[in-house]
């Protein structure tokens, strides 16, 4: 039966819609459940199918949310209202408007998270992370919330305003949250594989977990090995799984000669066919050894995403 103009044909499964809109499948289901942003049709087996109009509406919702709006405030708007709002927000961005305006929701989350960490409120922090996944798109969740939060935790721990116990509690909660990312996003069958770890002597793993999430968002598969691993173990995993890339997170201490040795050793063990990416806040301190072994610096998650996207295409 041909679809009428009032009821466009629903032909896109949720996986395709997620790819075309940049909205994770989990977030899309949550928006449907909580805010009824679209109402997909269902097959006899219960699979969601979306129309072109659904995809258009979801893209507009993504755009206005990434522009600083809350999904709860815009979910009920029509497509025409969303277009006008998107245009209005674009016109409103003038020099006198502080640049921090767009990611303010993420900044609010950071301050709330730090308060929960100071109070040792593990369940509250876990709930905040889950709530943020419903309010923010994946890129905004990463750039406006998780990255600033992890940096703030490290800085406040270093200056002594957070105790070691605070840092350990927060790390445990964020680690658990990020470790579930592969299940939330899913991986593309047949995509190239990246190994993610921190080398021996590097015990801070939150940056590596963020890198893993970014790698999966870029359309790759990721195998996360954890922190403080010698080159021999990382290389063994890379060879066993025929990985295309090994991504190392380097945070603290910066410019460690032992880490320089590990990077050289890793290149010797991997050979020339596996790319090595060095990321994290301390990556710039390893430029010399990166040049020596043919590794590439990806000091932030945006550069990691661009490097992987370019390599895959």
Secondary structure per residue as TSV (DSSP state, phi and psi in degrees):
chain	resnum	aa	ss	phi	psi
A	1	X	-	360.0	131.8
A	2	X	-	-75.8	140.5
A	3	X	-	-73.5	143.7
A	4	X	-	-82.8	163.1
A	5	X	T	-60.0	-31.2
A	6	X	T	-74.0	-16.8
A	7	X	S	-134.0	81.9
A	8	X	-	-58.9	149.7
A	9	X	-	-61.5	131.3
A	10	X	E	-97.9	113.6
A	11	X	E	-136.6	0.0
A	12	X	E	-104.6	120.0
A	13	X	E	-70.4	163.7
A	14	X	H	-61.7	-31.8
A	15	X	H	-62.4	-43.7
A	16	X	H	-67.3	-41.2
A	17	X	H	-62.7	-40.9
A	18	X	H	-60.3	-43.4
A	19	X	H	-65.9	-39.5
A	20	X	H	-78.6	-23.4
A	21	X	H	-105.4	-19.0
A	22	X	-	77.1	12.5
A	23	X	-	-100.9	126.6
A	24	X	-	-62.9	154.4
A	25	X	H	-60.8	-39.0
A	26	X	H	-64.4	-45.0
A	27	X	H	-65.9	-39.0
A	28	X	H	-61.1	-45.9
A	29	X	H	-62.2	-39.2
A	30	X	H	-65.6	-43.0
A	31	X	H	-61.3	-39.3
A	32	X	H	-65.4	-45.2
A	33	X	H	-68.4	-43.6
A	34	X	H	-86.1	-36.7
A	35	X	H	-122.4	-5.6
A	36	X	-	53.0	47.2
A	37	X	-	-64.5	-35.9
A	38	X	-	-142.3	163.2
A	39	X	-	-125.2	90.8
A	40	X	-	-67.9	153.4
A	41	X	E	-77.8	165.1
A	42	X	E	-124.7	140.9
A	43	X	-	-79.3	175.7
A	44	X	T	-61.2	-26.5
A	45	X	T	-92.2	4.4
A	46	X	-	91.0	3.0
A	47	X	-	-72.8	139.0
A	48	X	E	-73.7	140.7
A	49	X	E	-133.3	133.5
A	50	X	E	-115.6	149.6
A	51	X	E	-91.0	170.1
A	52	X	H	-60.4	-37.2
A	53	X	H	-66.1	-36.5
A	54	X	H	-60.6	-44.7
A	55	X	H	-62.5	-42.8
A	56	X	H	-60.6	-45.8
A	57	X	H	-63.0	-41.6
A	58	X	H	-66.2	-37.7
A	59	X	H	-62.4	-41.4
A	60	X	H	-65.1	-42.1
A	61	X	H	-61.3	-42.8
A	62	X	H	-59.2	-43.7
A	63	X	H	-64.0	-44.8
A	64	X	H	-73.4	-30.7
A	65	X	H	-69.0	-42.9
A	66	X	H	-65.9	-22.4
A	67	X	T	-81.3	-1.5
A	68	X	T	118.9	-5.5
A	69	X	-	-82.0	153.7
A	70	X	-	-89.7	140.6
A	71	X	H	-59.5	-34.1
A	72	X	H	-64.7	-24.7
A	73	X	H	-86.3	-20.6
A	74	X	H	-118.0	-5.8
A	75	X	T	-60.8	-32.0
A	76	X	T	-89.9	-1.9
A	77	X	-	-73.3	150.7
A	78	X	-	-75.9	168.8
A	79	X	H	-59.4	-43.3
A	80	X	H	-63.3	-41.1
A	81	X	H	-66.5	-37.4
A	82	X	H	-65.3	-40.3
A	83	X	H	-61.9	-46.2
A	84	X	H	-63.0	-40.8
A	85	X	H	-66.1	-42.3
A	86	X	H	-60.4	-44.0
A	87	X	H	-66.2	-39.8
A	88	X	H	-63.1	-44.2
A	89	X	H	-63.9	-37.6
A	90	X	H	-66.1	-39.3
A	91	X	H	-68.9	-28.6
A	92	X	H	-77.9	-10.4
A	93	X	-	-80.6	98.1
A	94	X	-	-121.1	164.3
A	95	X	T	-55.0	-32.9
A	96	X	T	-76.0	-12.7
A	97	X	S	-82.1	124.8
A	98	X	-	-57.0	138.4
A	99	X	G	-63.2	-21.1
A	100	X	G	-74.9	-5.8
A	101	X	G	-58.3	-46.2
A	102	X	T	-61.1	-46.4
A	103	X	T	-90.0	23.9
A	104	X	H	-60.7	-36.3
A	105	X	H	-61.5	-40.7
A	106	X	H	-63.7	-39.8
A	107	X	H	-63.2	-39.3
A	108	X	H	-60.3	-41.1
A	109	X	H	-63.4	-38.2
A	110	X	H	-61.6	-47.6
A	111	X	H	-63.6	-40.1
A	112	X	H	-64.2	-41.4
A	113	X	H	-62.9	-42.5
A	114	X	H	-63.2	-37.8
A	115	X	H	-64.0	-40.8
A	116	X	H	-65.7	-38.6
A	117	X	H	-64.9	-44.1
A	118	X	H	-60.9	-31.7
A	119	X	T	-87.1	3.6
A	120	X	T	55.2	34.8
A	121	X	-	-90.8	84.7
A	122	X	H	-63.3	-46.2
A	123	X	H	-66.5	-37.3
A	124	X	H	-63.6	-41.0
A	125	X	H	-65.6	-41.8
A	126	X	H	-62.5	-42.3
A	127	X	H	-65.0	-37.3
A	128	X	H	-63.5	-42.2
A	129	X	H	-62.1	-42.3
A	130	X	H	-67.5	-39.4
A	131	X	H	-65.0	-38.5
A	132	X	H	-64.2	-31.6
A	133	X	H	-65.8	-24.1
A	134	X	H	-84.8	-24.8
A	135	X	H	-96.4	-24.8
A	136	X	S	-119.3	146.8
A	137	X	-	-72.9	166.8
A	138	X	H	-58.1	-49.6
A	139	X	H	-60.2	-40.5
A	140	X	H	-71.5	-36.5
A	141	X	I	-58.3	-41.0
A	142	X	I	-73.7	-52.3
A	143	X	I	-80.7	-34.0
A	144	X	I	-97.7	-12.0
A	145	X	I	-125.8	-63.6
A	146	X	I	-67.6	-46.8
A	147	X	H	-62.9	-49.4
A	148	X	H	-61.5	-35.8
A	149	X	H	-65.0	-46.4
A	150	X	H	-63.6	-40.3
A	151	X	H	-64.2	-40.9
A	152	X	H	-65.4	-40.6
A	153	X	H	-60.8	-46.5
A	154	X	H	-62.3	-42.4
A	155	X	H	-67.5	-42.3
A	156	X	H	-72.9	-31.4
A	157	X	H	-65.7	-43.1
A	158	X	H	-65.7	-35.5
A	159	X	H	-87.1	-4.7
A	160	X	T	89.9	7.9
A	161	X	S	-89.0	-8.7
A	162	X	S	-121.3	136.7
A	163	X	-	-76.1	162.8
A	164	X	H	-58.1	-38.2
A	165	X	H	-63.3	-38.1
A	166	X	H	-59.2	-49.8
A	167	X	H	-61.1	-41.1
A	168	X	H	-66.6	-42.1
A	169	X	H	-62.6	-47.0
A	170	X	H	-62.9	-41.7
A	171	X	H	-60.5	-42.2
A	172	X	H	-62.2	-42.7
A	173	X	H	-68.8	-46.2
A	174	X	H	-67.8	-37.7
A	175	X	H	-58.5	-46.9
A	176	X	H	-61.9	-40.7
A	177	X	H	-64.7	-48.1
A	178	X	H	-70.6	-31.8
A	179	X	H	-64.5	-21.7
A	180	X	T	-85.9	-2.9
A	181	X	H	-57.2	-44.8
A	182	X	H	-54.6	-37.8
A	183	X	H	-70.7	-31.8
A	184	X	H	-72.0	-45.7
A	185	X	H	-88.2	-38.3
A	186	X	-	83.2	162.6
A	187	X	-	-122.5	156.8
A	188	X	-	-91.3	120.0
A	189	X	T	-61.6	132.6
A	190	X	T	85.3	-3.1
A	191	X	-	-71.7	155.5
A	192	X	-	-62.8	156.6
A	193	X	E	-109.8	137.4
A	194	X	E	-118.0	133.9
A	195	X	E	-89.7	134.6
A	196	X	E	-123.6	131.0
A	197	X	E	-163.1	176.9
A	198	X	E	-118.3	142.6
A	199	X	E	-73.2	168.3
A	200	X	T	-52.8	133.6
A	201	X	T	94.5	-13.2
A	202	X	-	-106.8	104.4
A	203	X	-	-101.1	-8.2
A	204	X	-	-87.4	116.1
A	205	X	-	-107.9	-5.7
A	206	X	H	-62.8	-36.5
A	207	X	H	-63.1	-37.8
A	208	X	H	-66.4	-38.8
A	209	X	H	-67.0	-37.9
A	210	X	H	-63.8	-38.7
A	211	X	H	-62.4	-41.3
A	212	X	H	-58.8	-46.5
A	213	X	H	-61.5	-40.8
A	214	X	H	-65.4	-40.4
A	215	X	H	-60.5	-42.5
A	216	X	H	-67.6	-40.2
A	217	X	H	-61.0	-30.6
A	218	X	T	-76.4	-1.3
A	219	X	T	94.3	10.1
A	220	X	-	-96.4	167.8
A	221	X	E	-94.3	150.5
A	222	X	E	-133.4	137.6
A	223	X	E	-115.6	112.6
A	224	X	E	-94.0	124.4
A	225	X	E	-103.6	-15.6
A	226	X	E	98.7	-173.1
A	227	X	E	-91.8	164.1
A	228	X	E	58.5	52.4
A	229	X	E	-110.9	135.0
A	230	X	-	-68.5	156.8
A	231	X	H	-56.4	-37.2
A	232	X	H	-60.1	-39.5
A	233	X	H	-71.9	-41.7
A	234	X	H	-63.7	-44.9
A	235	X	H	-65.1	-38.0
A	236	X	H	-61.5	-43.8
A	237	X	H	-65.4	-42.0
A	238	X	H	-62.2	-41.6
A	239	X	H	-71.4	-40.8
A	240	X	H	-61.9	-39.0
A	241	X	T	-98.0	4.1
A	242	X	T	53.3	50.7
A	243	X	-	-70.7	148.9
A	244	X	S	-89.9	-26.4
A	245	X	E	-140.6	143.7
A	246	X	E	-116.8	121.0
A	247	X	E	-108.7	121.4
A	248	X	E	-109.3	134.3
A	249	X	E	-99.1	128.1
A	250	X	-	-123.5	116.4
A	251	X	-	-123.2	-66.2
A	252	X	S	-150.2	135.3
A	253	X	S	-77.9	158.7
A	254	X	T	-89.1	142.0
A	255	X	T	66.0	33.3
A	256	X	-	-74.1	121.8
A	257	X	H	-58.8	-31.7
A	258	X	H	-65.7	-36.3
A	259	X	H	-70.0	-38.1
A	260	X	H	-57.0	-44.5
A	261	X	H	-61.4	-42.4
A	262	X	H	-63.8	-38.9
A	263	X	H	-66.2	-43.5
A	264	X	H	-61.6	-43.9
A	265	X	H	-63.1	-39.7
A	266	X	H	-62.8	-43.1
A	267	X	H	-62.5	-41.5
A	268	X	H	-59.8	-40.3
A	269	X	H	-76.3	-33.9
A	270	X	H	-81.3	-27.9
A	271	X	-	79.2	-167.2
A	272	X	S	-94.7	-6.9
A	273	X	S	-87.3	-10.2
A	274	X	S	-109.3	124.1
A	275	X	E	-74.6	143.9
A	276	X	E	-114.8	125.8
A	277	X	E	-113.3	132.2
A	278	X	E	-112.8	116.0
A	279	X	E	-126.7	178.7
A	280	X	S	105.9	168.2
A	281	X	T	-65.2	-20.9
A	282	X	T	-100.8	5.5
A	283	X	G	-58.6	-37.2
A	284	X	G	-63.4	-21.4
A	285	X	G	-75.1	-6.3
A	286	X	G	-116.2	24.2
A	287	X	H	-59.7	-41.3
A	288	X	H	-62.9	-46.8
A	289	X	H	-71.5	-29.9
A	290	X	H	-62.2	-45.2
A	291	X	H	-62.9	-38.4
A	292	X	H	-64.5	-41.9
A	293	X	H	-101.0	2.1
A	294	X	T	75.4	28.3
A	295	X	-	-87.1	163.7
A	296	X	E	-118.8	135.4
A	297	X	E	-84.0	131.0
A	298	X	E	-128.1	77.5
A	299	X	-	-67.3	-17.3
A	300	X	S	-134.4	167.4
A	301	X	H	-69.6	-28.5
A	302	X	H	-64.2	-43.5
A	303	X	H	-68.5	-33.1
A	304	X	H	-63.4	-45.6
A	305	X	H	-61.0	-44.6
A	306	X	H	-65.7	-40.4
A	307	X	H	-62.9	-44.5
A	308	X	H	-69.7	-40.3
A	309	X	H	-63.0	-41.7
A	310	X	H	-66.2	-40.4
A	311	X	H	-65.2	-38.7
A	312	X	H	-70.8	-36.4
A	313	X	-	-80.6	360.0
